[in-house]
Amino acid sequence: MSPPKSLIAAHAVAISIFAVVYSGMSNFKNINDTLAFYGVYHRNPINQMIHFFGVPCIIWSLLVFLSHLNLNMITINGLPFAPKHVLNYATLLSIGYIIFYIKMDLFGGLLYAPFAYFLYVTAVSVKVKDEIRASNEIMSQSKKEDGDRDANKSVSGSTLTSWTGTGRALKIAAVVHFLGWYVQIHPGHGVYEGAKPAVLQSVGGALTSAPLFAYYEGLWFLGLNKDLQQETKLLVDVYTKELCDSGVTMRACADYV
């Protein structure tokens, strides 16, 4: 039986996401360049706080969607706090983020890795629980319609073709994803920052640098790696002035007149 068109389209979207993110990763030279790119558009403290919560919401919801797309190559079992599941796009994206961040900055990357793992495990857990719920609902319905004898056969055939589960996990992820973008774009950039979001300059660059920048805001708040914060601020000033001189309109340009 050929896969449903929705599944084919979902795989196409997942591959596109990978292409965009990994293209963004290839554009950054070092940790300062990575953080400064995003920092240019996130100078306001309130906007930074909004992104501290909003960015993980976007990444988590993206992982929930990607975890629904199994690659059917390896069954993953025994990971701490993670349910048994099949290798999927969320697995590869999480590994990619961790490797890239460790490459950019060993200190920050190693500290970010447990948080990235937390996002991955919770996303996969939501997907697996929804998958089990879908199977139980199909079994219950099958028992009503066909009797106990044919129930197991009905379940196995249905779960193999239903990649969305009950659909509830994807709906929750969609709402979280929308809210994550909304709070950043409207109040974050429109009201407090007075500048367009970084995603409008480079989608890949934003998706690549945003998680680490948001995480580092928390580390800097705790007083960790302050030297990198000062270096990033200096480079942010350089990049901001270059943008302002090129005609880009943002509230921060008033500081360079």
N, C-alpha and C positions, 0 to 999 in steps of 0.2 A: 504494500500500500504506500503510495506516495505521501510525503509529509504535507500537512495543510499549508495553504498559501500564507497564513498568518505567521507560521513558524519560519518559513523561508524568508519572509520580510523581516522578522525579528533578528534572524542571523545576519541579514544584510545590514541592519542598523547596528548590531554589535560590532561587526567588522569595521564599519565606518567610524564608530567611536574609538576603536583601537587605532585606526589609521590617524585620526585627529590627535589623540593623546600622544602617541609615540612620535608623531611628527613634531609636536610641541616640545617633547623631551629632547629631540635632536637639535633644537635651536638654542639651548642654553649651554653656556660655557662653564659656569661654576655656580656655587651656592649664592654668591652675591648677586650675580646676574639674574638668577632665578627669582630670588626674593625681591630684588629691586624692580623688576618688571611689574610684579603685582603690587608692590608698595606704592608705585607712582599713583595708582588709582585708589589707594586706600590709606590716606593720610589722616583722615578724621578719626578720633578715638571712638566715637559712637559707631561709625561705620565699621571700624575694625572689630568692635564687639559683636555687631550684627553678623559679620562674616565668620567670626569665631564659632558661632552656632549654625549659621546658614550653610556654610561650605560642607561640613560633615553630613548635614541633611541631604544635600545634593549627591554626594559621593555614596552615602548609604543607600539611598533610593535607587541609584544607578546600579549598585551591586545587587540589589534585590531583583531588578529586571534581568541583569546578566546571569544571575544564578539560576534562572529558569531555563537557560539555554545550555543544555548538557552537550559535552563533546564526546561522551560515550567511549572514552579511551581508558580511563583509570577510575576505579572506585576508591574514594578517599575515606579511610576509616581509622579511628584512633587519634585524631587531632584533639587536643585538649578543648573541652567545652563545645566541640563541634559535633553535630550529628553525622551519621554516615551519609555520604552524598557522592555524586559523580562529578568528576572534573568538569568545570564549566568556565565560561568567559570571566566570571567574577574572580575565580581562582587566579587566572592569568593576569588580570588587571591588577589585583592586589599585590601579587608577586612583582609585577613590573614597577609599581609605585615604590615598593620597599627597596628594590635593587637600585632604582634611579636615585632615590633620596640618599641612600647610603653612599652611592658613588659621588653625589654632589657634596654631601657633608656627613661624615661618619658619625659624629656626635648626634646631630639632629635626626639622621636617618635611623639610627639604632633606637633612639627614644620614640620616634614615630612608629616604628614597627609594631609594638604591642597595640597601639591604638588602631592601626590599620588592620591588624588581626581581629581586634574587637569588632570593627565595622563589618569585616568579612564574615565572621562567625555568626553574628546576630542576623545579618542578611540571609545567610544560608539557612539558619535555623527557622526564620520566618517562612522561607520557601518550603522547607521540608515539612514543617507543621501543616502548612496549607495543602501540600501534596497528600499528606496522610488524611487530612480532613476531607479532601476531594474523594479519595479512595473509599473512605467510610460512608460518605454520602451515596456514592455509586453502589456500594454493597447493599446499603439499606434499601435503596430504590430497586435494585435487582431482586432482592428477596421478596419484595412486595409484588413485583411483576412476574418473575419467573420461578420463584421458589428457591429454597436453599441449594438445591442440586446444581443449578446453573449460575449461582451467584458468583463464585470464584472465577469462572471463565469470563463472565461479563466484566468483572472488575479488571482483570489483567488486560483485556483487549482495550478497555476504555482508558486506563491509566497510561498505556503506551502511546496513545494518540493525543492525549490532553496535556499539552505542555504548560498551560496556564493554571493548572490546578482548579481551585474554585474561582479564581480571578480576584479574590479579596486581597491577597498579598500585593498583587500588581496595582490594584486600586489604591491601597494605602500608600504604596511607593509613589504613585503618580501624584497624590495629594501632597505628600511630604516634599517631593521634587518641585512641584509648583510653588509651594510656600517658601521653600529654600531660595528659589530664584526671586520670588516677589519681594521678600523682605530685604534682599540685597539691592535689587534694582530700584525699587520705588523709594522707601524711606532711606535705605543705605546710601545710594548714589544720588537719587533725585533730590532728597531733602538735606541730608547731612554733608555728603561729600562735594556735591556740586560738580560732578565729573561723570562722564560716561563710564560704564563698567569695562574692565580689561577684556572681557569676552568679545567686545565689539572690535577690538584691535586684533586679537588672536584667540580663537576658540581653543586651539590646542595649547597655547601658552597659558591661558587662564586655567584650564582643567589640569594642567601639569603643575603649575606653581601654587594654585590656590590652597590645596590641602596642607602643604608644608608651611606656607605663609601663615595661615590661620592657626596652625599648631604652634608655630614659633611665637606668635603673639602671646600665647599662653605661657610659653617658656620665658619670654622676656618679662612678662608681668610678674613671674616668680623670681626674677633676677638672674636667670641662667643665660650664659653666653651673651652677655651685654656687649662684648667687643664686636660680635657679628652684627648686633643691632645698630651700633654706631656706624660701622662700615656700610651697612645697608642704607641707612639714612643719608649718608653722604652720596651714595650712588643714586638714590631716589631723587635727591636734589639735582644731580647732573641730568638725569633722564627727564625730569619734569621741566627743567629750563629748556632743554632741547625741544620738547614738545610744544611748549609755550612759544618759543621763538619761531617754530614752524607754522604757527597759526591755530593750534589746537586750543579750544576754549575749555577752561576748567577754573574753578574758583581759586585753586592754589596759585594760578598765574599771577594773582595780585601781589603775591609775596616776592615776585621777581621783577617788578616794574622799577 
